[in-house]
Amino acid sequence: MKLYEYIATKIKELRENYGGKGISQDFLAQKLTVTPNTISRWETGKYKPRVTDLQKLADFFSVPISTFFPEAKEDSTKPELNALFSASKDLHPEDLKALTMFAEYRKARRVLEKAKNDK
C-alpha cells in the first residue's frame, strides 16, 4: 500500500470509528474548517493532505501524527537516539510532550516530502 493510500484509509477509519459511532464528513470538515469535499478527497486519496492538515486531524482525533504513517522499525542502538534520550530524561512531562510532538511533526513532514519526490 502506498503512503497516501495508507493515509486515506487511516483518515476514513478514524472518522468512521470516532466516539464509537463515527462522524460525518460534514461534521469533520466543519471542525477542521475545510470543505466536506476536501475530507472526501482525502479519504479517496484524490487530494493529498499537507502535514499541517495531518496535524489538525491528529489533534482532532487525539492521536499522534505518526498514526498516519505505516510503522517503521526504529534502531534504538543509534548513537543519536541515545543522545536524545540522555538529553531528555530529566525534562518536565510537558516539555517531553512538546518534544515528542515536534519530533513526530518533523518525521511526518519528511515522509510526505519523500513521497512527493518519489513520484
Secondary structure, DSSP 8 states (H G I E B T S, - for coil): --HHHHHHHHHHHHHHHGGGT---HHHHHHHHTS-HHHHHHHHHTSS---HHHHHHHHHHHT--GGGGS------TT-HHHHHHHHHHTTS-HHHHHHHHHHHHHHHHHHHHHHHHHT-
